[in-house]
Amino acid sequence: KQEVTQIPAALSVPEGENLVLNCSFTDSAIYNLQWFRQDPGKGLTSLLLIQSSQREQTSGRLNASLDKSSGRSTLYIAASQPGDSATYLCAVGSSNTGKLIFGQGTTLQVKP
Amino acid sequence: KAGVTQTPRYLIKTRGQQVTLSCSPISGHRSVSWYQQTPGQGLQFLFEYFSETQRNKGNFPGRFSGRQFSNSRSEMNVSTLELGDSALYLCASSRIGGGATDTQYFGPGTRLTVL
């Protein structure tokens, strides 16, 4: 059964710091890995999608990597800003079940 | 292009009642997925519809059901509500593939409170 874990559960950093969020998954049978952002009480916004054959994807200050063999992904946020404060969710598209399996998320606070 | 819309945004029901939630996908999107989000269990997949057919389903009891119309709009229904059904229900749409293969676009959610 695919399980997705995100560490840490919460993170607080000063503005301007570079930071890394971690995601691990137990089953390498995946189509892709996706990172989402969720603001309090709102829906999810897709940030990056990495296909299983890819190693990384970049969008602006965000860079996500994927190591399928070790079951790990990282989301790197450069020069963090208070507007980056949100919960970041990692999800894997399981090729066994056809379902998107989510981690519990990392809640990020960037202090001015 | 308008995003995914969900109605109503907030609902308060009592145990034993039933509820219907609605989702309108992005124009041109044919796949609609539903998720339940709670503090304890996180985000869990309920079901996915494509071309009016349920294409995949999660591990929820039969009290949870859904359907999709010919214009791709979708509804989900929960019968005989229980306190544990209190959650944020999220709908997501994608062009053709389901959540496991395609980028999904999420609506703002419906906050259901069961008293």
Interface residues (C-beta under 8 A of the other chain):
Chain A: Y31 N32 Q34 F36 G41 K42 G43 L44 T45 S46 L49 L89 A91 G93 S94 S95 T97 G98 K99 L100 I101 F102 G103 Q104 G105
Chain B: V4 S33 G42 L43 Q44 F45 R55 N56 G58 L88 L90 A92 G98 G99 A100 T101 T103 Q104 Y105 F106 G107 P108 G109 R111
